[in-house]
Amino acid sequence: QVQLVESGGGLVQPGGSLRLSCEVSGFNLDQYVIGWFRQAPGQEREGVSCGRRYYADSVKGRFTFSRDFATNTAYLQMNNLKPEDTATYYCARRRPGSPDCGSGSNWRSSDYDNWGRGTQVTVSS
């Protein structure tokens, strides 16, 4: 079955870095697009990255998406973290047939068909 499992979250000081992992199973990572989302307590879920090229303005220049086909793992490298980055982070598989990242809504929930359970990131001094 299709499964996505996030890991790598934790407590980090402002300005620090963290790399989140999204290990996938049940499908080949090289054939699908992965998005990252986050949700802070009491806030709506927001998109973070879509595929390899598109990022929310709030993280652009600080976060970088990558993937390792050998291990079927997608990553989100997060640098220069800020307190406002504190959230639960989720990876999700973009639904086949959805618009390409960058051509429309990058983070519409209906464009993703499988989600991980999330990993907590806390940025605090």
PyMOL commands that set and color helices and strands:
alter all, ss='L'
color gray80, all
select helices_A, chain A and resi 29-31+83-85+109-111
alter helices_A, ss='H'
color red, helices_A
select strands_A, chain A and resi 3-7+10-12+18-25+34-39+46-50+54-55+63-68+73-78+87-94+112-115+119-123
alter strands_A, ss='S'
color yellow, strands_A
deselect
rebuild
show_as cartoon
